[in-house]
Structures are given as C-alpha cells and as structure tokens.
Amino acid sequence: MKFNLKDFCSNNLINFLILFFSVNYYIIHCLGKNTFSMNAFEDSGWGSAFTIAAILGTEFIVLWHLFRDKKTSNKISWGALAYILQIYALREADFHRTFTIMNVTKSKFFKSEEVLFNHKIVAGIILGLFAIALVYLLIKHTVPIFKKFIEGTPWAVSIACWGGIMVFSRILDKSFFNKTDNIYIKNIEEMMEITGAIYAFTAIIFYTILYFKKKQLRD
C-alpha cells in the first residue's frame, strides 16, 4: 500500500472541487448582503433543509444496497449505516424537540426529573442502538476504508472528508465560534455541516458507480 500524491489528486478532483465550491459559496453568500440572508444558516433556513435532503438521499441509496446485497454481513453493515443516517437526519431536524423538553444526547436529559421515565427509556434504546451500529461499522470498516483512502479511491476520500468536517464542526460548535455575535463567523459551522452532507452523498454516489463498473465487468 503506497501513497501516490499525483494519482490521489487526479482521482479526487471532484472531492477537491466540492471543498472549493463550499468555501467559495460561503464567501459569496456573506459578501452578497443585499442578495442573500444569513438566515439561510439558521435551523429554519434552507441550509438545514438541504442538509437533511442530502442525508436522506444518501440513506435512500444505502437502503438500495441493503436490499440488493446478498451477503448477510454486508446487509448488517448497510442496515447499521442506514440507521445511523436516519438518526443523523432526525438530529439535524431537531426531531427530539417534538417530544422532549431538552436534547436527548445530553446527560442532563436522563438525570432530569422533568423528563418522563418512558421518554428516557425510548431515548436510551434509540441512542444505544446508534452507538452499537457506529461501533460495529468503525471496527469492521475503519481499516479497509483507510486502505482505500491511501489508494486514493474517491468514495473513501469522500468519507474521510465527511468525517473530518463533522469532527471539526463539532469542535467549532463547542468553541467561541458558536458564541460570537458575528454571524459570519458563527455560521461557518453550519456551512461545514452542509458540506459534510454533500460529501456523504458524494461518497455513496462514487461507491455505487464503482459497484456498477465491477458488476459490468463480472457480467
């Protein structure tokens, strides 16, 4: 397994262009004060709607693979990924606010006396299954994806970009970036979430294209 920078870059032009597009768009959006509203990056703005649509689009294709794949272990992986994406989309939509008074991902939810016990049970089951699915995928697929990343395989690079962006956006969310009154700085984290969703969708598209190419060769 040898890393070749030239091949890596040439194979991942689209991945690089997605990053360029996202940065470029955000700058143009911020500069176009008389054209665009920064409300686009609020919870009720188009940014969240777009992010959810991209996540659900990714889940749609993942479910297609789930029902098409004949190997049981692969079906488990696809099912775990579909579940994670479903929770991912619901979290982006702040779905918990429909039924609870606080964020179910925070420990205070389970400690609060104001939260009904049955709500805690349901939330615990949902989050527990999410944790199991995530750990399963990490254990089974981290090394293979890393190898594909080193090889410059586009879908693996897209996954790496998605993961890196989501981790960094969480760091920003807990930093002064999310507490500043400057909306242009504060909304960088929101733009990163949009970009992350684009990479997730791109990853499954790249993977599916490769799947059809391999299938064509077999046939």
C-alpha positions as CSV (number, residue, x, y, z in Angstrom):
1,M,0.0,0.0,0.0
2,K,1.8,3.1,-1.3
3,F,0.6,6.6,-1.3
4,N,0.9,8.4,-4.7
5,L,0.1,12.1,-4.4
6,K,-0.3,12.6,-8.2
7,D,-2.8,9.8,-8.6
8,F,-4.5,10.8,-5.3
9,C,-5.1,14.3,-6.6
10,S,-6.1,13.3,-10.2
11,N,-8.6,10.7,-8.9
12,N,-10.2,13.1,-6.4
13,L,-10.7,16.3,-8.4
14,I,-14.4,16.3,-7.6
15,N,-13.7,16.0,-3.9
16,F,-11.3,18.9,-4.0
17,L,-13.9,20.9,-6.1
18,I,-16.6,20.3,-3.5
19,L,-14.4,21.9,-0.8
20,F,-13.6,24.8,-3.1
21,F,-17.2,25.3,-4.0
22,S,-18.3,25.3,-0.4
23,V,-15.7,27.9,0.7
24,N,-16.4,29.9,-2.4
25,Y,-20.2,29.9,-2.0
26,Y,-20.0,30.8,1.7
27,I,-17.7,33.8,0.9
28,I,-20.1,35.0,-1.9
29,H,-23.1,34.5,0.3
30,C,-21.5,36.6,3.1
31,L,-20.4,39.3,0.7
32,G,-23.9,39.5,-1.0
33,K,-25.5,41.3,1.8
34,N,-28.2,42.8,-0.4
35,T,-28.8,39.5,-2.2
36,F,-28.6,36.8,0.5
37,S,-29.8,36.5,4.0
38,M,-27.7,34.8,6.7
39,N,-31.0,33.3,8.0
40,A,-30.2,30.6,5.4
41,F,-27.9,29.0,8.0
42,E,-30.5,29.1,10.8
43,D,-32.4,26.0,11.9
44,S,-35.4,27.1,9.8
45,G,-33.2,28.1,6.8
46,W,-32.5,26.4,3.5
47,G,-29.2,25.1,4.8
48,S,-30.8,22.6,7.3
49,A,-33.4,21.5,4.7
50,F,-30.6,20.9,2.1
51,T,-28.5,19.0,4.6
52,I,-31.4,16.8,5.6
53,A,-32.3,16.2,1.9
54,A,-28.6,15.2,1.2
55,I,-28.6,12.8,4.2
56,L,-31.9,11.2,3.2
57,G,-30.7,10.9,-0.4
58,T,-27.6,9.1,0.9
59,E,-29.9,6.8,3.1
60,F,-32.1,6.1,0.0
61,I,-29.1,4.6,-1.9
62,V,-27.8,2.8,1.2
63,L,-31.2,1.1,1.5
64,W,-31.0,0.2,-2.1
65,H,-27.6,-1.6,-1.5
66,L,-29.1,-3.2,1.6
67,F,-31.9,-4.9,-0.3
68,R,-29.7,-5.7,-3.3
69,D,-26.7,-7.2,-1.4
70,K,-27.0,-11.0,-1.0
71,K,-24.2,-11.3,1.7
72,T,-25.5,-11.3,5.2
73,S,-22.5,-9.5,6.8
74,N,-22.9,-6.7,4.1
75,K,-26.6,-6.4,4.8
76,I,-25.8,-5.9,8.5
77,S,-23.3,-3.1,7.6
78,W,-25.8,-1.4,5.2
79,G,-28.5,-1.7,7.8
80,A,-26.3,-0.2,10.5
81,L,-25.4,2.7,8.2
82,A,-29.0,3.3,7.2
83,Y,-30.0,3.5,10.9
84,I,-27.1,6.0,11.6
85,L,-28.2,8.1,8.7
86,Q,-31.8,8.1,9.9
87,I,-30.7,9.4,13.3
88,Y,-28.4,11.8,11.6
89,A,-31.2,13.3,9.7
90,L,-33.6,13.4,12.7
91,R,-30.9,15.1,14.8
92,E,-30.3,17.7,12.0
93,A,-34.1,18.4,12.1
94,D,-34.0,18.7,15.9
95,F,-36.7,16.0,15.9
96,H,-36.3,15.5,19.7
97,R,-37.9,18.9,20.3
98,T,-41.2,17.4,19.1
99,F,-41.4,15.0,22.1
100,T,-38.9,16.3,24.7
101,I,-38.0,19.4,26.6
102,M,-34.3,19.1,26.0
103,N,-31.6,17.5,23.8
104,V,-31.7,13.7,24.3
105,T,-27.9,13.4,23.5
106,K,-27.0,15.3,26.7
107,S,-26.6,13.5,30.0
108,K,-28.9,16.1,31.8
109,F,-31.8,14.7,29.8
110,F,-31.5,11.3,31.6
111,K,-30.8,13.0,35.0
112,S,-33.7,15.5,34.8
113,E,-36.8,14.8,36.9
114,E,-38.9,16.8,34.5
115,V,-38.4,14.2,31.8
116,L,-40.8,11.2,31.8
117,F,-39.3,7.8,32.5
118,N,-40.7,6.2,29.4
119,H,-39.2,9.1,27.3
120,K,-35.8,8.2,28.9
121,I,-36.3,4.5,28.0
122,V,-37.2,5.2,24.4
123,A,-34.3,7.7,24.0
124,G,-31.9,5.3,25.7
125,I,-32.8,2.5,23.3
126,I,-32.5,4.7,20.2
127,L,-29.1,6.1,21.3
128,G,-27.9,2.7,22.4
129,L,-28.7,1.2,19.0
130,F,-27.0,4.2,17.4
131,A,-23.8,3.6,19.5
132,I,-23.8,-0.2,18.7
133,A,-24.2,0.5,14.9
134,L,-21.5,3.1,15.0
135,V,-19.0,0.9,16.9
136,Y,-19.8,-2.0,14.7
137,L,-19.1,0.0,11.5
138,L,-15.9,1.5,13.0
139,I,-14.5,-1.9,14.0
140,K,-15.3,-3.6,10.7
141,H,-14.7,-0.9,8.2
142,T,-12.1,1.7,9.5
143,V,-9.1,-0.3,8.3
144,P,-10.5,-1.1,4.8
145,I,-11.6,2.5,4.3
146,F,-8.2,3.8,5.4
147,K,-6.5,1.5,2.9
148,K,-8.8,2.7,0.1
149,F,-8.1,6.3,1.2
150,I,-4.4,5.8,0.9
151,E,-5.0,4.3,-2.6
152,G,-6.9,7.5,-3.4
153,T,-10.3,5.8,-4.0
154,P,-12.8,8.6,-4.4
155,W,-15.6,7.2,-2.2
156,A,-13.1,6.6,0.7
157,V,-11.7,10.1,0.4
158,S,-15.3,11.5,0.4
159,I,-16.0,9.5,3.6
160,A,-12.7,10.9,5.1
161,C,-13.7,14.4,4.2
162,W,-17.1,13.9,5.7
163,G,-15.7,12.6,8.9
164,G,-13.0,15.2,9.2
165,I,-15.5,18.0,8.6
166,M,-18.1,16.7,11.0
167,V,-15.5,16.3,13.8
168,F,-14.1,19.8,13.1
169,S,-17.6,21.3,13.0
170,R,-18.4,19.8,16.4
171,I,-15.2,21.3,17.8
172,L,-16.3,24.7,16.4
173,D,-19.7,24.2,17.9
174,K,-18.2,24.0,21.3
175,S,-15.8,26.8,20.8
176,F,-16.0,30.6,20.8
177,F,-17.1,30.4,17.1
178,N,-20.6,29.4,18.3
179,K,-20.7,32.0,21.0
180,T,-19.7,35.0,19.0
181,D,-22.2,37.7,17.9
182,N,-20.5,37.8,14.4
183,I,-22.9,35.7,12.3
184,Y,-20.4,35.4,9.5
185,I,-18.0,33.6,11.9
186,K,-20.7,31.7,13.8
187,N,-22.3,30.3,10.6
188,I,-19.1,28.7,9.4
189,E,-20.0,25.7,11.5
190,E,-23.4,25.5,9.7
191,M,-21.8,25.7,6.3
192,M,-19.5,22.9,7.3
193,E,-22.5,20.7,8.2
194,I,-23.9,21.4,4.7
195,T,-20.5,20.5,3.2
196,G,-20.3,17.3,5.2
197,A,-23.8,16.2,4.0
198,I,-22.6,16.8,0.4
199,Y,-19.6,14.6,1.0
200,A,-21.7,11.8,2.5
201,F,-24.0,11.9,-0.6
202,T,-20.9,12.0,-2.9
203,A,-19.4,9.0,-1.2
204,I,-22.4,6.8,-1.8
205,I,-22.6,8.0,-5.4
206,F,-18.9,7.2,-6.0
207,Y,-19.3,3.8,-4.3
208,T,-22.4,3.0,-6.4
209,I,-20.7,4.0,-9.7
210,L,-17.8,1.7,-8.8
211,Y,-20.3,-1.1,-7.9
212,F,-21.9,-0.9,-11.3
213,K,-18.5,-0.9,-13.0
214,K,-17.5,-4.0,-11.2
215,K,-20.9,-5.6,-11.9
216,Q,-20.5,-4.8,-15.6
217,L,-17.0,-6.5,-15.7
218,R,-18.4,-9.6,-14.0
219,D,-21.3,-9.8,-16.4
